Structures are given as C-alpha cells and as structure tokens.
Amino acid sequence: MVRINQQYVAFAAIISIFSCGLPLATALCPFPVQLQKHPAVSTNPKLLKLSNRIATFKKLADNSNSLEQNKTSRPKALGTLQIPTLVGGLAAAVITQRVLATSSSRLFRQHVTGAVMGSMVFLPAAIGSVQSRVDATKSMKNESAATRRGVLLRHIQAHFYLTYAAALSAVVSVGSIFYNKIVLGKPHFTSLHSRVGLTAAALWAGAYFVAQAKVWTPLIRGKKKGPNLLWASQRHRQLGKAASILTLVTTSTGVGLSAWGRTAFGPLLPLIVGIVLSVP
C-alpha cells in the first residue's frame, strides 16, 4: 500500500511540474535578429581592414542589444498565477497521499484524486496561461504583428490544453463518485459539497459554450477561413471566474466537511482548507 501511495504522490508531483512547464514553453522561442551590412569605406587595405574590424564589433554590440531586448520582451510563463499553481500542486500531492492511505473504496479515491488534480493543478495553470498573454502584449510592442500573433496563439493553445486536462480530471472525479453512490445505494446530490459542485459544472458549461461560439461563429458565417483563436469575451471571463471560485469551494467542502478529511488531517484541516481556497 505504501508503494502505491508513493507512486501516486510522484505522479501528482510530475503533473504539477508539467502544468507549470507547459505554459513556460510558450516563452522559450527567441525572436530573430537581423544584422545590417556595413560596406567598406575605402579601397585602402589598411583602412579596409580597420573598417571591417569596426563593423564586426558593431555587429557584436547589435547582437547583444537585440538578445537583451528579446529577454525582456518574452512573456511571463504563468502571469500572476505562478505561485498559486505551485502551491496548488503541492497541496494536491498531500491530499492525494492522505486519501490513498485510507481504507476508502477505489472509486472514492479516484474521485478525490481527480478533483484535486483538476481544481488545484490544471485549473490555475490554465488561467495563468491565458492571463499571461496580457504581459506578452505589453512587452512586445516593438515586435512584428506576426511575431506577436504567434506568441499569443501559443498562450491560447496552452490554455485550451490545460482546460481540457482539468475537464478530463473532473469527469473522472464526478464519474467515480456517481458510480460509487450507485454501488452503495445512496442518493445523489444531497450534500452541500455535491450541490456546489453541480453549480460549478453548470457555470463551466456556460463558459465553454461561450468560447465555442467565439471560436466557430466567424468560420460558419464565412468571415474567417479557420477557427478564431484570438478573441476576448467579458461573459466568458465572468463565467469562468465564478466557476473557478465555486470549484475551489467544492474541493474545500469535500475535504473540510468530510469524515475522511477530519481523520486524515486532524488539527491541520483548517490550514488545508485555507490553502485550497487561496489557490486562484
């Protein structure tokens, strides 16, 4: 049993590092540097040699300045959510280890593991990857439109992948506990935890449909030749923010108001719940 717990904790740690590293990869592509050619100023061999040396030193200086500008113009990897993502990953690993150490059913352990991985690892990383596009835009004013578009698209794509990972974790979590209730013959959606989670799921569905409309409507109407990935929607942002908050409330009530949570964490339970609520 100890060996299985260690494997699950290692898996949770790897996933948290991956969730931080995927948005980080959007900032690692350097911008091209163009060098100007300096023609010779004289046909005199000595003057020509001196002129070439001066041109070489100037090229090296231009290269250094360009590389320095590129460093400052690269967008932040996780925007303002870098620390919450790391804290959430560590807290998720601790909660996963504790639930795997209990004598609960496999379905219940899958429920808890999927919930904490989705809400405390993938979710803050997905939010951070899309929020960091603002930093990217502000720091790339002197870059070409094509370069800015490419970097912004990588941030948006990272947001998509991490959001789908969070959704998949939620499906595993909800599916496991739903089937577990059937096996035990217990009614569904009778607790505060389950009802808050159901409300969060409805809000996530609303945010998803708003996003899909923004992506595909221009293509359907013939305004674009492909999916529209660069867009902004206040309604999508509001629904996503509300859903994120309720998702973390769902996770905190699942840990803080449950018998296994009180048994697993004892006097540390309020601290764990506080960490969960501080992730966004």
C-alpha positions in Angstrom: 0.0 0.0 0.0 2.9 2.4 0.8 4.5 1.7 -2.5 1.2 2.6 -4.3 0.9 5.8 -2.3 4.4 6.9 -3.2 3.7 6.2 -6.9 0.6 8.4 -6.8 2.4 11.2 -5.0 5.2 11.1 -7.6 2.6 11.1 -10.3 0.9 14.2 -8.8 4.2 16.0 -8.5 5.1 15.3 -12.1 1.7 16.5 -13.3 2.1 19.7 -11.3 5.5 20.3 -12.7 4.2 19.6 -16.2 1.3 22.0 -15.7 3.8 24.8 -14.8 6.2 23.8 -17.6 3.6 23.7 -20.4 2.8 27.5 -20.2 6.5 28.1 -19.6 7.3 26.6 -23.1 5.3 29.4 -24.7 8.1 31.9 -23.6 11.1 30.0 -24.9 11.1 30.9 -28.5 13.6 33.7 -29.3 12.8 36.3 -31.8 15.0 36.5 -35.0 17.8 39.0 -35.1 18.6 40.9 -38.3 22.0 42.3 -38.8 22.8 45.3 -41.0 25.6 45.1 -43.6 28.3 47.8 -43.4 30.0 48.5 -46.7 33.7 49.2 -46.9 34.6 52.9 -46.7 37.8 52.8 -48.7 39.8 50.7 -51.0 43.0 51.2 -49.0 43.9 47.8 -47.5 44.7 49.2 -44.0 41.6 51.4 -43.9 39.5 48.5 -45.2 40.8 46.1 -42.5 40.2 48.7 -39.8 36.7 49.4 -41.2 35.9 45.6 -41.1 37.0 45.3 -37.5 34.8 48.3 -36.5 31.9 46.7 -38.4 32.5 43.4 -36.6 32.5 45.0 -33.2 29.3 46.9 -34.1 27.6 43.7 -35.2 28.5 42.0 -31.9 27.1 45.0 -30.0 23.9 44.9 -32.0 23.6 41.2 -31.3 24.0 41.8 -27.6 21.4 44.6 -27.5 18.9 42.5 -29.6 19.3 39.5 -27.3 18.8 41.7 -24.2 15.6 43.2 -25.7 14.3 39.7 -26.5 14.8 38.6 -22.9 12.7 41.5 -21.6 10.1 41.0 -24.4 9.4 37.4 -23.7 6.0 37.0 -21.9 5.8 35.6 -18.4 5.1 31.9 -18.3 2.2 31.9 -15.8 1.4 35.5 -15.4 0.2 36.3 -11.9 -0.7 32.7 -11.0 2.8 31.1 -10.9 2.9 30.7 -7.1 -0.7 29.5 -6.7 -0.1 26.9 -9.4 3.0 25.6 -7.5 1.2 25.7 -4.1 -1.8 24.0 -5.5 0.3 21.2 -7.0 2.0 20.6 -3.6 -1.3 20.7 -1.7 -2.9 18.3 -4.3 0.0 15.9 -3.8 -0.5 16.0 0.0 -4.3 15.4 -0.2 -3.8 12.6 -2.7 -1.3 10.9 -0.5 -3.7 11.1 2.5 -6.7 9.8 0.7 -4.8 6.9 -0.7 -3.6 6.0 2.8 -7.2 5.5 3.9 -9.3 2.3 3.6 -11.8 4.0 1.3 -13.0 2.4 -1.9 -11.1 2.7 -5.1 -13.9 4.8 -6.7 -13.8 7.3 -3.8 -10.0 7.6 -4.0 -10.3 8.3 -7.7 -13.0 10.9 -7.0 -10.7 12.8 -4.6 -7.6 12.5 -6.8 -9.3 13.7 -9.9 -10.9 16.6 -8.1 -7.7 18.0 -6.5 -5.7 17.5 -9.7 -8.2 19.3 -11.8 -9.1 22.2 -9.5 -5.6 22.8 -7.9 -3.2 22.0 -10.6 -4.6 22.2 -14.1 -7.2 24.9 -13.4 -4.8 27.6 -12.0 -2.2 26.7 -14.7 -4.9 27.2 -17.4 -5.9 30.5 -16.0 -2.3 31.6 -15.7 -1.5 30.7 -19.3 -4.3 32.8 -20.7 -3.7 35.8 -18.3 -0.1 35.9 -19.3 -1.0 36.9 -22.8 -1.6 40.4 -21.4 2.1 40.6 -20.3 3.1 39.2 -23.7 1.2 42.0 -25.5 2.6 44.8 -23.3 6.2 43.5 -23.7 6.2 43.0 -27.4 5.2 46.5 -28.7 8.3 46.7 -30.9 7.9 43.2 -32.5 6.2 42.5 -35.7 2.5 41.6 -35.9 3.3 38.0 -37.0 5.6 37.5 -34.0 3.1 38.9 -31.5 0.3 36.7 -33.0 2.5 33.6 -32.8 3.3 34.1 -29.1 -0.3 34.9 -28.3 -1.5 31.8 -30.1 0.8 29.6 -28.0 -0.6 31.1 -24.8 -4.2 30.4 -26.0 -3.3 26.9 -27.1 -1.7 26.2 -23.7 -5.0 27.5 -22.1 -7.0 25.1 -24.2 -4.9 22.0 -23.4 -4.8 22.7 -19.7 -8.5 23.5 -19.6 -9.3 20.2 -21.3 -6.9 18.4 -18.8 -8.9 20.0 -15.9 -12.2 18.9 -17.6 -11.0 15.4 -18.0 -9.9 15.2 -14.3 -13.4 16.5 -13.4 -15.1 13.8 -15.5 -13.0 11.1 -13.8 -13.8 12.6 -10.4 -17.6 13.0 -10.9 -18.0 9.7 -12.8 -16.2 7.8 -10.0 -18.3 9.2 -7.1 -21.5 8.9 -9.1 -21.0 5.2 -9.7 -19.8 4.8 -6.1 -23.1 6.2 -4.9 -25.0 3.7 -7.2 -22.9 0.8 -5.8 -23.6 1.9 -2.2 -27.3 2.6 -2.9 -27.1 6.2 -1.7 -29.0 9.1 -3.2 -27.2 11.7 -5.4 -26.7 15.5 -4.8 -27.9 15.6 -1.2 -24.9 17.3 0.4 -23.7 21.0 0.2 -20.5 19.7 -1.4 -22.3 18.0 -4.3 -24.7 20.9 -4.9 -21.9 23.5 -5.1 -20.1 21.2 -7.4 -23.1 20.8 -9.6 -23.5 24.6 -9.8 -19.8 25.0 -10.7 -20.3 22.4 -13.5 -23.2 24.4 -14.9 -21.1 27.6 -15.0 -18.2 25.7 -16.7 -20.6 24.5 -19.3 -21.8 28.1 -19.9 -18.2 29.4 -20.2 -17.4 26.5 -22.6 -20.3 27.3 -24.9 -19.5 31.0 -25.0 -15.9 30.1 -26.0 -17.1 27.7 -28.7 -19.3 30.4 -30.2 -16.4 32.8 -30.3 -14.2 30.2 -32.0 -16.6 28.8 -34.6 -19.1 31.5 -35.4 -16.8 33.6 -37.7 -16.0 30.4 -39.7 -19.6 29.5 -40.0 -20.5 33.0 -41.2 -17.7 32.9 -43.7 -15.7 35.8 -42.1 -12.7 33.6 -41.4 -11.1 30.5 -43.1 -10.4 28.7 -39.9 -11.1 28.7 -36.2 -11.0 32.1 -34.5 -8.5 31.6 -31.6 -7.8 35.2 -30.8 -10.8 36.8 -29.2 -11.9 38.3 -25.9 -15.3 37.9 -24.1 -16.3 39.5 -20.9 -19.1 36.9 -20.4 -16.7 34.0 -20.8 -14.3 35.6 -18.3 -17.1 36.2 -15.8 -18.5 32.7 -16.1 -15.0 31.2 -15.8 -14.1 33.3 -12.8 -17.3 32.3 -11.0 -16.9 28.7 -11.9 -13.3 28.7 -10.7 -14.3 30.1 -7.3 -17.1 27.5 -6.9 -14.8 24.7 -8.0 -12.4 25.5 -5.2 -15.3 25.9 -2.7 -16.4 22.4 -3.8 -12.9 21.0 -3.2 -12.6 22.7 0.2 -16.0 21.4 1.4 -15.2 17.9 0.1 -12.1 17.9 2.3 -13.2 20.1 5.2 -16.7 18.7 5.8 -16.0 15.0 5.3 -15.2 12.4 7.8 -12.1 11.2 5.9 -10.8 14.8 5.8 -11.1 15.2 9.6 -9.5 11.8 10.1 -6.7 12.4 7.6 -5.6 15.9 8.6 -6.9 16.3 12.2 -6.0 19.8 13.6 -4.3 20.7 10.3 -7.7 20.6 8.5 -8.4 24.3 8.6 -4.9 25.0 7.2 -5.5 22.6 4.3 -8.9 24.2 3.5 -7.3 27.7 3.6 -4.6 26.6 1.2 -7.3 25.2 -1.2 -9.2 28.4 -1.1 -6.1 30.5 -1.7 -5.1 28.8 -5.0 -6.9 31.1 -7.6 
